[in-house]
Structures are given as C-alpha cells and as structure tokens.
Amino acid sequence: MADVNCARCGITREAAGRVLPGPLGDEIEQRICAECWAEWTQRQIRVINHYALQPVRKEDREKLYEFTREFLNLPTEGATPRT
Ligand SMILES: [Zn+2]
C-alpha cells in the first residue's frame, strides 16, 4: 500500500486505500491514512446511531458522507474555504 500525506493528521504513512466508492473514495484513497480511517470507522457507528441514519437511503448516505468529510478534514467539493 502506498504512503499518503494525510489530510487529517498531517503524518505521511500507509494509505487507507479504496474504502468507499465514488469521488469521496478517490479523495480518501489519495489523502487519508489507514489509522485515521480506522478511527472514523469506530466514530461513524456513534454518528449513525446518534442521527438515526439509514445508509441504505440516499439522503442519509449523503449526510454520512458529509460527516466523513468533516471528520477527515476533506472540505466539500465546491465549498468556499473558511477563512
Ligand atoms: Zn491520518
């Protein structure tokens, strides 16, 4: 597995790899380390429970992807960077 300079922790280490489909999956593959991804997989269980998300539903899945981006420090595409 290739190393990445992780967008979340700033450390260069083993990449998370292909963990999600689509554009978010591309970004994670290129910019997120395996450890931060592992942390998110634990955290997202609580997020799903807290918001009662059903990832089989498209809108809930999109919401979950937003939380994923927020946690991993990957801004939403087209979003204006906060100054
Ligand atoms: Zn990381």
PDB file of the backbone (N, CA, C, O) and the ligand in Angstrom, with CONECT records:
HET     ZN  A 101       1
ATOM      1  N   MET A   1       0.841  -1.208   0.000  1.00  0.00           N
ATOM      2  CA  MET A   1       0.000   0.000   0.000  1.00  0.00           C
ATOM      3  C   MET A   1       0.869   1.248   0.000  1.00  0.00           C
ATOM      4  O   MET A   1       1.865   1.314   0.720  1.00  0.00           O
ATOM      5  N   ALA A   2       0.496   2.238  -0.804  1.00  0.00           N
ATOM      6  CA  ALA A   2       1.267   3.478  -0.899  1.00  0.00           C
ATOM      7  C   ALA A   2       1.132   4.315   0.367  1.00  0.00           C
ATOM      8  O   ALA A   2       0.166   4.172   1.116  1.00  0.00           O
ATOM      9  N   ASP A   3       2.101   5.183   0.598  1.00  0.00           N
ATOM     10  CA  ASP A   3       2.003   6.143   1.687  1.00  0.00           C
ATOM     11  C   ASP A   3       1.301   7.409   1.204  1.00  0.00           C
ATOM     12  O   ASP A   3       1.407   7.777   0.034  1.00  0.00           O
ATOM     13  N   VAL A   4       0.588   8.069   2.108  1.00  0.00           N
ATOM     14  CA  VAL A   4      -0.018   9.365   1.803  1.00  0.00           C
ATOM     15  C   VAL A   4       0.374  10.353   2.881  1.00  0.00           C
ATOM     16  O   VAL A   4       0.663   9.980   4.018  1.00  0.00           O
ATOM     17  N   ASN A   5       0.380  11.650   2.493  1.00  0.00           N
ATOM     18  CA  ASN A   5       0.488  12.700   3.498  1.00  0.00           C
ATOM     19  C   ASN A   5      -0.943  13.019   3.910  1.00  0.00           C
ATOM     20  O   ASN A   5      -1.663  13.708   3.188  1.00  0.00           O
ATOM     21  N   CYS A   6      -1.348  12.521   5.062  1.00  0.00           N
ATOM     22  CA  CYS A   6      -2.746  12.512   5.476  1.00  0.00           C
ATOM     23  C   CYS A   6      -3.294  13.921   5.710  1.00  0.00           C
ATOM     24  O   CYS A   6      -2.664  14.746   6.371  1.00  0.00           O
ATOM     25  N   ALA A   7      -4.496  14.181   5.146  1.00  0.00           N
ATOM     26  CA  ALA A   7      -5.133  15.493   5.297  1.00  0.00           C
ATOM     27  C   ALA A   7      -5.633  15.717   6.718  1.00  0.00           C
ATOM     28  O   ALA A   7      -5.857  16.862   7.111  1.00  0.00           O
ATOM     29  N   ARG A   8      -5.811  14.669   7.488  1.00  0.00           N
ATOM     30  CA  ARG A   8      -6.351  14.832   8.843  1.00  0.00           C
ATOM     31  C   ARG A   8      -5.247  14.964   9.884  1.00  0.00           C
ATOM     32  O   ARG A   8      -5.242  15.917  10.664  1.00  0.00           O
ATOM     33  N   CYS A   9      -4.310  14.014   9.904  1.00  0.00           N
ATOM     34  CA  CYS A   9      -3.304  14.027  10.976  1.00  0.00           C
ATOM     35  C   CYS A   9      -1.991  14.659  10.522  1.00  0.00           C
ATOM     36  O   CYS A   9      -1.137  14.964  11.354  1.00  0.00           O
ATOM     37  N   GLY A  10      -1.816  14.861   9.211  1.00  0.00           N
ATOM     38  CA  GLY A  10      -0.620  15.512   8.704  1.00  0.00           C
ATOM     39  C   GLY A  10       0.612  14.623   8.669  1.00  0.00           C
ATOM     40  O   GLY A  10       1.702  15.089   8.339  1.00  0.00           O
ATOM     41  N   ILE A  11       0.450  13.349   9.005  1.00  0.00           N
ATOM     42  CA  ILE A  11       1.573  12.414   9.016  1.00  0.00           C
ATOM     43  C   ILE A  11       1.599  11.647   7.691  1.00  0.00           C
ATOM     44  O   ILE A  11       0.550  11.298   7.148  1.00  0.00           O
ATOM     45  N   THR A  12       2.802  11.387   7.179  1.00  0.00           N
ATOM     46  CA  THR A  12       2.926  10.569   5.987  1.00  0.00           C
ATOM     47  C   THR A  12       3.066   9.111   6.406  1.00  0.00           C
ATOM     48  O   THR A  12       4.065   8.721   7.010  1.00  0.00           O
ATOM     49  N   ARG A  13       2.074   8.324   6.085  1.00  0.00           N
ATOM     50  CA  ARG A  13       2.110   6.893   6.413  1.00  0.00           C
ATOM     51  C   ARG A  13       1.160   6.125   5.521  1.00  0.00           C
ATOM     52  O   ARG A  13       0.610   6.671   4.564  1.00  0.00           O
ATOM     53  N   GLU A  14       0.972   4.854   5.840  1.00  0.00           N
ATOM     54  CA  GLU A  14       0.209   3.961   4.974  1.00  0.00           C
ATOM     55  C   GLU A  14      -1.194   4.496   4.671  1.00  0.00           C
ATOM     56  O   GLU A  14      -1.917   4.929   5.569  1.00  0.00           O
ATOM     57  N   ALA A  15      -1.557   4.455   3.398  1.00  0.00           N
ATOM     58  CA  ALA A  15      -2.851   4.963   2.950  1.00  0.00           C
ATOM     59  C   ALA A  15      -3.992   4.047   3.393  1.00  0.00           C
ATOM     60  O   ALA A  15      -3.807   2.850   3.610  1.00  0.00           O
ATOM     61  N   ALA A  16      -5.183   4.652   3.522  1.00  0.00           N
ATOM     62  CA  ALA A  16      -6.375   3.866   3.870  1.00  0.00           C
ATOM     63  C   ALA A  16      -6.747   2.923   2.732  1.00  0.00           C
ATOM     64  O   ALA A  16      -7.291   1.843   2.962  1.00  0.00           O
ATOM     65  N   GLY A  17      -6.446   3.344   1.490  1.00  0.00           N
ATOM     66  CA  GLY A  17      -6.795   2.519   0.336  1.00  0.00           C
ATOM     67  C   GLY A  17      -8.217   2.780  -0.119  1.00  0.00           C
ATOM     68  O   GLY A  17      -8.837   3.780   0.244  1.00  0.00           O
ATOM     69  N   ARG A  18      -8.723   1.843  -0.934  1.00  0.00           N
ATOM     70  CA  ARG A  18     -10.047   2.023  -1.534  1.00  0.00           C
ATOM     71  C   ARG A  18     -11.121   1.552  -0.557  1.00  0.00           C
ATOM     72  O   ARG A  18     -11.483   0.375  -0.542  1.00  0.00           O
ATOM     73  N   VAL A  19     -11.624   2.470   0.250  1.00  0.00           N
ATOM     74  CA  VAL A  19     -12.592   2.084   1.276  1.00  0.00           C
ATOM     75  C   VAL A  19     -14.018   2.490   0.942  1.00  0.00           C
ATOM     76  O   VAL A  19     -14.968   1.954   1.513  1.00  0.00           O
ATOM     77  N   LEU A  20     -14.175   3.446   0.008  1.00  0.00           N
ATOM     78  CA  LEU A  20     -15.502   3.893  -0.398  1.00  0.00           C
ATOM     79  C   LEU A  20     -15.528   4.057  -1.903  1.00  0.00           C
ATOM     80  O   LEU A  20     -14.490   4.295  -2.520  1.00  0.00           O
ATOM     81  N   PRO A  21     -16.718   3.930  -2.510  1.00  0.00           N
ATOM     82  CA  PRO A  21     -16.826   4.191  -3.953  1.00  0.00           C
ATOM     83  C   PRO A  21     -16.910   5.693  -4.226  1.00  0.00           C
ATOM     84  O   PRO A  21     -17.047   6.488  -3.296  1.00  0.00           O
ATOM     85  N   GLY A  22     -16.829   6.073  -5.481  1.00  0.00           N
ATOM     86  CA  GLY A  22     -17.115   7.443  -5.899  1.00  0.00           C
ATOM     87  C   GLY A  22     -16.015   8.425  -5.583  1.00  0.00           C
ATOM     88  O   GLY A  22     -14.919   8.044  -5.171  1.00  0.00           O
ATOM     89  N   PRO A  23     -16.324   9.728  -5.786  1.00  0.00           N
ATOM     90  CA  PRO A  23     -15.317  10.787  -5.631  1.00  0.00           C
ATOM     91  C   PRO A  23     -14.761  10.861  -4.214  1.00  0.00           C
ATOM     92  O   PRO A  23     -13.569  11.107  -4.032  1.00  0.00           O
ATOM     93  N   LEU A  24     -15.608  10.650  -3.208  1.00  0.00           N
ATOM     94  CA  LEU A  24     -15.106  10.684  -1.834  1.00  0.00           C
ATOM     95  C   LEU A  24     -14.109   9.550  -1.611  1.00  0.00           C
ATOM     96  O   LEU A  24     -13.101   9.718  -0.924  1.00  0.00           O
ATOM     97  N   GLY A  25     -14.407   8.395  -2.200  1.00  0.00           N
ATOM     98  CA  GLY A  25     -13.478   7.268  -2.129  1.00  0.00           C
ATOM     99  C   GLY A  25     -12.136   7.592  -2.760  1.00  0.00           C
ATOM    100  O   GLY A  25     -11.085   7.198  -2.255  1.00  0.00           O
ATOM    101  N   ASP A  26     -12.187   8.328  -3.886  1.00  0.00           N
ATOM    102  CA  ASP A  26     -10.935   8.756  -4.543  1.00  0.00           C
ATOM    103  C   ASP A  26     -10.115   9.637  -3.612  1.00  0.00           C
ATOM    104  O   ASP A  26      -8.906   9.454  -3.463  1.00  0.00           O
ATOM    105  N   GLU A  27     -10.791  10.595  -2.989  1.00  0.00           N
ATOM    106  CA  GLU A  27     -10.077  11.535  -2.116  1.00  0.00           C
ATOM    107  C   GLU A  27      -9.480  10.822  -0.909  1.00  0.00           C
ATOM    108  O   GLU A  27      -8.348  11.097  -0.509  1.00  0.00           O
ATOM    109  N   ILE A  28     -10.250   9.905  -0.336  1.00  0.00           N
ATOM    110  CA  ILE A  28      -9.747   9.171   0.822  1.00  0.00           C
ATOM    111  C   ILE A  28      -8.533   8.338   0.421  1.00  0.00           C
ATOM    112  O   ILE A  28      -7.537   8.279   1.141  1.00  0.00           O
ATOM    113  N   GLU A  29      -8.635   7.704  -0.729  1.00  0.00           N
ATOM    114  CA  GLU A  29      -7.536   6.872  -1.210  1.00  0.00           C
ATOM    115  C   GLU A  29      -6.257   7.692  -1.376  1.00  0.00           C
ATOM    116  O   GLU A  29      -5.159   7.201  -1.114  1.00  0.00           O
ATOM    117  N   GLN A  30      -6.407   8.938  -1.809  1.00  0.00           N
ATOM    118  CA  GLN A  30      -5.228   9.760  -2.089  1.00  0.00           C
ATOM    119  C   GLN A  30      -4.751  10.573  -0.893  1.00  0.00           C
ATOM    120  O   GLN A  30      -3.600  11.009  -0.862  1.00  0.00           O
ATOM    121  N   ARG A  31      -5.625  10.784   0.098  1.00  0.00           N
ATOM    122  CA  ARG A  31      -5.288  11.799   1.108  1.00  0.00           C
ATOM    123  C   ARG A  31      -5.453  11.369   2.560  1.00  0.00           C
ATOM    124  O   ARG A  31      -5.168  12.157   3.462  1.00  0.00           O
ATOM    125  N   ILE A  32      -5.902  10.145   2.811  1.00  0.00           N
ATOM    126  CA  ILE A  32      -6.178   9.746   4.200  1.00  0.00           C
ATOM    127  C   ILE A  32      -5.395   8.484   4.567  1.00  0.00           C
ATOM    128  O   ILE A  32      -5.316   7.535   3.788  1.00  0.00           O
ATOM    129  N   CYS A  33      -4.817   8.499   5.777  1.00  0.00           N
ATOM    130  CA  CYS A  33      -4.034   7.347   6.218  1.00  0.00           C
ATOM    131  C   CYS A  33      -4.942   6.269   6.824  1.00  0.00           C
ATOM    132  O   CYS A  33      -6.090   6.528   7.184  1.00  0.00           O
ATOM    133  N   ALA A  34      -4.398   5.076   6.924  1.00  0.00           N
ATOM    134  CA  ALA A  34      -5.165   3.931   7.416  1.00  0.00           C
ATOM    135  C   ALA A  34      -5.639   4.140   8.854  1.00  0.00           C
ATOM    136  O   ALA A  34      -6.739   3.720   9.215  1.00  0.00           O
ATOM    137  N   GLU A  35      -4.805   4.792   9.677  1.00  0.00           N
ATOM    138  CA  GLU A  35      -5.182   4.969  11.088  1.00  0.00           C
ATOM    139  C   GLU A  35      -6.342   5.930  11.262  1.00  0.00           C
ATOM    140  O   GLU A  35      -7.244   5.686  12.064  1.00  0.00           O
ATOM    141  N   CYS A  36      -6.320   7.033  10.505  1.00  0.00           N
ATOM    142  CA  CYS A  36      -7.440   7.975  10.613  1.00  0.00           C
ATOM    143  C   CYS A  36      -8.721   7.328  10.100  1.00  0.00           C
ATOM    144  O   CYS A  36      -9.795   7.556  10.658  1.00  0.00           O
ATOM    145  N   TRP A  37      -8.622   6.532   9.053  1.00  0.00           N
ATOM    146  CA  TRP A  37      -9.802   5.848   8.548  1.00  0.00           C
ATOM    147  C   TRP A  37     -10.338   4.869   9.596  1.00  0.00           C
ATOM    148  O   TRP A  37     -11.548   4.773   9.801  1.00  0.00           O
ATOM    149  N   ALA A  38      -9.438   4.147  10.252  1.00  0.00           N
ATOM    150  CA  ALA A  38      -9.859   3.200  11.289  1.00  0.00           C
ATOM    151  C   ALA A  38     -10.573   3.929  12.432  1.00  0.00           C
ATOM    152  O   ALA A  38     -11.549   3.435  12.995  1.00  0.00           O
ATOM    153  N   GLU A  39     -10.048   5.131  12.758  1.00  0.00           N
ATOM    154  CA  GLU A  39     -10.681   5.932  13.801  1.00  0.00           C
ATOM    155  C   GLU A  39     -12.102   6.322  13.391  1.00  0.00           C
ATOM    156  O   GLU A  39     -13.035   6.264  14.192  1.00  0.00           O
ATOM    157  N   TRP A  40     -12.244   6.722  12.117  1.00  0.00           N
ATOM    158  CA  TRP A  40     -13.556   7.115  11.629  1.00  0.00           C
ATOM    159  C   TRP A  40     -14.539   5.939  11.604  1.00  0.00           C
ATOM    160  O   TRP A  40     -15.721   6.121  11.896  1.00  0.00           O
ATOM    161  N   THR A  41     -14.069   4.748  11.262  1.00  0.00           N
ATOM    162  CA  THR A  41     -14.993   3.606  11.215  1.00  0.00           C
ATOM    163  C   THR A  41     -15.574   3.335  12.610  1.00  0.00           C
ATOM    164  O   THR A  41     -16.716   2.890  12.733  1.00  0.00           O
ATOM    165  N   GLN A  42     -14.788   3.603  13.654  1.00  0.00           N
ATOM    166  CA  GLN A  42     -15.316   3.484  15.020  1.00  0.00           C
ATOM    167  C   GLN A  42     -16.287   4.613  15.316  1.00  0.00           C
ATOM    168  O   GLN A  42     -17.388   4.389  15.820  1.00  0.00           O
ATOM    169  N   ARG A  43     -15.861   5.839  14.994  1.00  0.00           N
ATOM    170  CA  ARG A  43     -16.672   7.018  15.284  1.00  0.00           C
ATOM    171  C   ARG A  43     -18.001   7.004  14.534  1.00  0.00           C
ATOM    172  O   ARG A  43     -19.026   7.424  15.071  1.00  0.00           O
ATOM    173  N   GLN A  44     -17.984   6.522  13.295  1.00  0.00           N
ATOM    174  CA  GLN A  44     -19.194   6.640  12.486  1.00  0.00           C
ATOM    175  C   GLN A  44     -20.331   5.766  13.015  1.00  0.00           C
ATOM    176  O   GLN A  44     -21.500   6.027  12.731  1.00  0.00           O
ATOM    177  N   ILE A  45     -19.994   4.742  13.775  1.00  0.00           N
ATOM    178  CA  ILE A  45     -21.047   3.930  14.400  1.00  0.00           C
ATOM    179  C   ILE A  45     -21.873   4.805  15.341  1.00  0.00           C
ATOM    180  O   ILE A  45     -23.102   4.737  15.365  1.00  0.00           O
ATOM    181  N   ARG A  46     -21.156   5.634  16.121  1.00  0.00           N
ATOM    182  CA  ARG A  46     -21.865   6.535  17.037  1.00  0.00           C
ATOM    183  C   ARG A  46     -22.641   7.615  16.288  1.00  0.00           C
ATOM    184  O   ARG A  46     -23.742   7.992  16.689  1.00  0.00           O
ATOM    185  N   VAL A  47     -22.051   8.114  15.187  1.00  0.00           N
ATOM    186  CA  VAL A  47     -22.727   9.139  14.392  1.00  0.00           C
ATOM    187  C   VAL A  47     -24.019   8.566  13.797  1.00  0.00           C
ATOM    188  O   VAL A  47     -25.065   9.215  13.829  1.00  0.00           O
ATOM    189  N   ILE A  48     -23.939   7.361  13.262  1.00  0.00           N
ATOM    190  CA  ILE A  48     -25.112   6.717  12.662  1.00  0.00           C
ATOM    191  C   ILE A  48     -26.202   6.527  13.722  1.00  0.00           C
ATOM    192  O   ILE A  48     -27.378   6.780  13.464  1.00  0.00           O
ATOM    193  N   ASN A  49     -25.804   6.086  14.899  1.00  0.00           N
ATOM    194  CA  ASN A  49     -26.778   5.894  15.972  1.00  0.00           C
ATOM    195  C   ASN A  49     -27.371   7.220  16.443  1.00  0.00           C
ATOM    196  O   ASN A  49     -28.579   7.349  16.638  1.00  0.00           O
ATOM    197  N   HIS A  50     -26.488   8.198  16.620  1.00  0.00           N
ATOM    198  CA  HIS A  50     -26.926   9.492  17.140  1.00  0.00           C
ATOM    199  C   HIS A  50     -27.956  10.147  16.223  1.00  0.00           C
ATOM    200  O   HIS A  50     -28.964  10.675  16.693  1.00  0.00           O
ATOM    201  N   TYR A  51     -27.701  10.111  14.918  1.00  0.00           N
ATOM    202  CA  TYR A  51     -28.600  10.756  13.965  1.00  0.00           C
ATOM    203  C   TYR A  51     -29.609   9.786  13.374  1.00  0.00           C
ATOM    204  O   TYR A  51     -30.388  10.153  12.495  1.00  0.00           O
ATOM    205  N   ALA A  52     -29.597   8.550  13.854  1.00  0.00           N
ATOM    206  CA  ALA A  52     -30.503   7.506  13.354  1.00  0.00           C
ATOM    207  C   ALA A  52     -30.459   7.420  11.833  1.00  0.00           C
ATOM    208  O   ALA A  52     -31.497   7.356  11.173  1.00  0.00           O
ATOM    209  N   LEU A  53     -29.254   7.420  11.289  1.00  0.00           N
ATOM    210  CA  LEU A  53     -29.091   7.367   9.832  1.00  0.00           C
ATOM    211  C   LEU A  53     -29.300   5.941   9.326  1.00  0.00           C
ATOM    212  O   LEU A  53     -28.941   4.964   9.982  1.00  0.00           O
ATOM    213  N   GLN A  54     -29.894   5.859   8.133  1.00  0.00           N
ATOM    214  CA  GLN A  54     -30.025   4.569   7.463  1.00  0.00           C
ATOM    215  C   GLN A  54     -29.260   4.657   6.144  1.00  0.00           C
ATOM    216  O   GLN A  54     -29.800   5.119   5.139  1.00  0.00           O
ATOM    217  N   PRO A  55     -28.002   4.212   6.148  1.00  0.00           N
ATOM    218  CA  PRO A  55     -27.149   4.414   4.963  1.00  0.00           C
ATOM    219  C   PRO A  55     -27.675   3.767   3.685  1.00  0.00           C
ATOM    220  O   PRO A  55     -27.151   4.045   2.607  1.00  0.00           O
ATOM    221  N   VAL A  56     -28.689   2.918   3.773  1.00  0.00           N
ATOM    222  CA  VAL A  56     -29.298   2.394   2.537  1.00  0.00           C
ATOM    223  C   VAL A  56     -30.096   3.481   1.832  1.00  0.00           C
ATOM    224  O   VAL A  56     -30.335   3.400   0.627  1.00  0.00           O
ATOM    225  N   ARG A  57     -30.514   4.514   2.594  1.00  0.00           N
ATOM    226  CA  ARG A  57     -31.230   5.640   1.978  1.00  0.00           C
ATOM    227  C   ARG A  57     -30.222   6.651   1.454  1.00  0.00           C
ATOM    228  O   ARG A  57     -29.256   6.993   2.136  1.00  0.00           O
ATOM    229  N   LYS A  58     -30.459   7.130   0.221  1.00  0.00           N
ATOM    230  CA  LYS A  58     -29.503   8.014  -0.427  1.00  0.00           C
ATOM    231  C   LYS A  58     -29.238   9.271   0.397  1.00  0.00           C
ATOM    232  O   LYS A  58     -28.086   9.669   0.569  1.00  0.00           O
ATOM    233  N   GLU A  59     -30.294   9.894   0.904  1.00  0.00           N
ATOM    234  CA  GLU A  59     -30.083  11.161   1.613  1.00  0.00           C
ATOM    235  C   GLU A  59     -29.314  10.950   2.920  1.00  0.00           C
ATOM    236  O   GLU A  59     -28.506  11.794   3.309  1.00  0.00           O
ATOM    237  N   ASP A  60     -29.562   9.838   3.590  1.00  0.00           N
ATOM    238  CA  ASP A  60     -28.814   9.555   4.809  1.00  0.00           C
ATOM    239  C   ASP A  60     -27.354   9.250   4.497  1.00  0.00           C
ATOM    240  O   ASP A  60     -26.450   9.618   5.248  1.00  0.00           O
ATOM    241  N   ARG A  61     -27.146   8.572   3.376  1.00  0.00           N
ATOM    242  CA  ARG A  61     -25.783   8.243   2.969  1.00  0.00           C
ATOM    243  C   ARG A  61     -25.018   9.529   2.659  1.00  0.00           C
ATOM    244  O   ARG A  61     -23.846   9.657   3.011  1.00  0.00           O
ATOM    245  N   GLU A  62     -25.691  10.492   1.991  1.00  0.00           N
ATOM    246  CA  GLU A  62     -25.037  11.767   1.685  1.00  0.00           C
ATOM    247  C   GLU A  62     -24.698  12.530   2.955  1.00  0.00           C
ATOM    248  O   GLU A  62     -23.650  13.168   3.052  1.00  0.00           O
ATOM    249  N   LYS A  63     -25.609  12.455   3.936  1.00  0.00           N
ATOM    250  CA  LYS A  63     -25.345  13.103   5.217  1.00  0.00           C
ATOM    251  C   LYS A  63     -24.124  12.465   5.889  1.00  0.00           C
ATOM    252  O   LYS A  63     -23.258  13.151   6.432  1.00  0.00           O
ATOM    253  N   LEU A  64     -24.088  11.158   5.835  1.00  0.00           N
ATOM    254  CA  LEU A  64     -22.962  10.439   6.440  1.00  0.00           C
ATOM    255  C   LEU A  64     -21.651  10.799   5.738  1.00  0.00           C
ATOM    256  O   LEU A  64     -20.609  10.930   6.382  1.00  0.00           O
ATOM    257  N   TYR A  65     -21.712  10.957   4.414  1.00  0.00           N
ATOM    258  CA  TYR A  65     -20.514  11.358   3.668  1.00  0.00           C
ATOM    259  C   TYR A  65     -20.052  12.751   4.089  1.00  0.00           C
ATOM    260  O   TYR A  65     -18.854  13.032   4.135  1.00  0.00           O
ATOM    261  N   GLU A  66     -21.022  13.626   4.397  1.00  0.00           N
ATOM    262  CA  GLU A  66     -20.641  14.960   4.871  1.00  0.00           C
ATOM    263  C   GLU A  66     -19.908  14.885   6.201  1.00  0.00           C
ATOM    264  O   GLU A  66     -18.897  15.557   6.405  1.00  0.00           O
ATOM    265  N   PHE A  67     -20.428  14.061   7.103  1.00  0.00           N
ATOM    266  CA  PHE A  67     -19.746  13.870   8.389  1.00  0.00           C
ATOM    267  C   PHE A  67     -18.360  13.254   8.172  1.00  0.00           C
ATOM    268  O   PHE A  67     -17.403  13.593   8.868  1.00  0.00           O
ATOM    269  N   THR A  68     -18.270  12.361   7.212  1.00  0.00           N
ATOM    270  CA  THR A  68     -16.991  11.720   6.904  1.00  0.00           C
ATOM    271  C   THR A  68     -15.977  12.766   6.451  1.00  0.00           C
ATOM    272  O   THR A  68     -14.829  12.767   6.893  1.00  0.00           O
ATOM    273  N   ARG A  69     -16.422  13.660   5.557  1.00  0.00           N
ATOM    274  CA  ARG A  69     -15.534  14.728   5.074  1.00  0.00           C
ATOM    275  C   ARG A  69     -15.102  15.640   6.205  1.00  0.00           C
ATOM    276  O   ARG A  69     -13.938  16.030   6.298  1.00  0.00           O
ATOM    277  N   GLU A  70     -16.054  15.977   7.065  1.00  0.00           N
ATOM    278  CA  GLU A  70     -15.758  16.864   8.177  1.00  0.00           C
ATOM    279  C   GLU A  70     -14.709  16.219   9.097  1.00  0.00           C
ATOM    280  O   GLU A  70     -13.727  16.855   9.480  1.00  0.00           O
ATOM    281  N   PHE A  71     -14.935  14.969   9.435  1.00  0.00           N
ATOM    282  CA  PHE A  71     -14.028  14.273  10.346  1.00  0.00           C
ATOM    283  C   PHE A  71     -12.634  14.136   9.738  1.00  0.00           C
ATOM    284  O   PHE A  71     -11.631  14.296  10.433  1.00  0.00           O
ATOM    285  N   LEU A  72     -12.575  13.841   8.453  1.00  0.00           N
ATOM    286  CA  LEU A  72     -11.298  13.573   7.799  1.00  0.00           C
ATOM    287  C   LEU A  72     -10.632  14.837   7.253  1.00  0.00           C
ATOM    288  O   LEU A  72      -9.576  14.764   6.624  1.00  0.00           O
ATOM    289  N   ASN A  73     -11.258  16.006   7.495  1.00  0.00           N
ATOM    290  CA  ASN A  73     -10.696  17.259   7.042  1.00  0.00           C
ATOM    291  C   ASN A  73     -10.599  17.331   5.520  1.00  0.00           C
ATOM    292  O   ASN A  73      -9.613  17.814   4.963  1.00  0.00           O
ATOM    293  N   LEU A  74     -11.651  16.837   4.863  1.00  0.00           N
ATOM    294  CA  LEU A  74     -11.752  16.926   3.405  1.00  0.00           C
ATOM    295  C   LEU A  74     -12.949  17.817   3.087  1.00  0.00           C
ATOM    296  O   LEU A  74     -14.089  17.356   3.148  1.00  0.00           O
ATOM    297  N   PRO A  75     -12.708  19.101   2.744  1.00  0.00           N
ATOM    298  CA  PRO A  75     -13.828  20.001   2.522  1.00  0.00           C
ATOM    299  C   PRO A  75     -14.718  19.530   1.373  1.00  0.00           C
ATOM    300  O   PRO A  75     -14.249  18.900   0.426  1.00  0.00           O
ATOM    301  N   THR A  76     -16.007  19.847   1.473  1.00  0.00           N
ATOM    302  CA  THR A  76     -16.954  19.504   0.423  1.00  0.00           C
ATOM    303  C   THR A  76     -16.552  20.139  -0.888  1.00  0.00           C
ATOM    304  O   THR A  76     -16.110  21.288  -0.923  1.00  0.00           O
ATOM    305  N   GLU A  77     -16.706  19.382  -1.976  1.00  0.00           N
ATOM    306  CA  GLU A  77     -16.361  19.913  -3.292  1.00  0.00           C
ATOM    307  C   GLU A  77     -17.138  21.190  -3.560  1.00  0.00           C
ATOM    308  O   GLU A  77     -18.344  21.254  -3.324  1.00  0.00           O
ATOM    309  N   GLY A  78     -16.448  22.197  -4.050  1.00  0.00           N
ATOM    310  CA  GLY A  78     -17.102  23.437  -4.407  1.00  0.00           C
ATOM    311  C   GLY A  78     -17.382  24.348  -3.221  1.00  0.00           C
ATOM    312  O   GLY A  78     -17.826  25.481  -3.406  1.00  0.00           O
ATOM    313  N   ALA A  79     -17.130  23.874  -2.016  1.00  0.00           N
ATOM    314  CA  ALA A  79     -17.384  24.703  -0.843  1.00  0.00           C
ATOM    315  C   ALA A  79     -16.332  25.796  -0.743  1.00  0.00           C
ATOM    316  O   ALA A  79     -15.165  25.593  -1.076  1.00  0.00           O
ATOM    317  N   THR A  80     -16.765  26.941  -0.284  1.00  0.00           N
ATOM    318  CA  THR A  80     -15.837  28.038  -0.090  1.00  0.00           C
ATOM    319  C   THR A  80     -15.013  27.773   1.162  1.00  0.00           C
ATOM    320  O   THR A  80     -15.572  27.552   2.236  1.00  0.00           O
ATOM    321  N   PRO A  81     -13.704  27.794   1.036  1.00  0.00           N
ATOM    322  CA  PRO A  81     -12.889  27.554   2.229  1.00  0.00           C
ATOM    323  C   PRO A  81     -13.134  28.637   3.274  1.00  0.00           C
ATOM    324  O   PRO A  81     -13.235  29.821   2.952  1.00  0.00           O
ATOM    325  N   ARG A  82     -13.227  28.214   4.516  1.00  0.00           N
ATOM    326  CA  ARG A  82     -13.415  29.164   5.618  1.00  0.00           C
ATOM    327  C   ARG A  82     -12.118  29.899   5.876  1.00  0.00           C
ATOM    328  O   ARG A  82     -11.035  29.314   5.860  1.00  0.00           O
ATOM    329  N   THR A  83     -12.249  31.192   6.112  1.00  0.00           N
ATOM    330  CA  THR A  83     -11.047  31.981   6.381  1.00  0.00           C
ATOM    331  C   THR A  83     -11.002  32.390   7.846  1.00  0.00           C
ATOM    332  O   THR A  83     -10.062  33.063   8.270  1.00  0.00           O
TER     333      THR A  83
HETATM  334 ZN    ZN A 101      -4.109  10.354   9.251  1.00  0.00          ZN2+
END
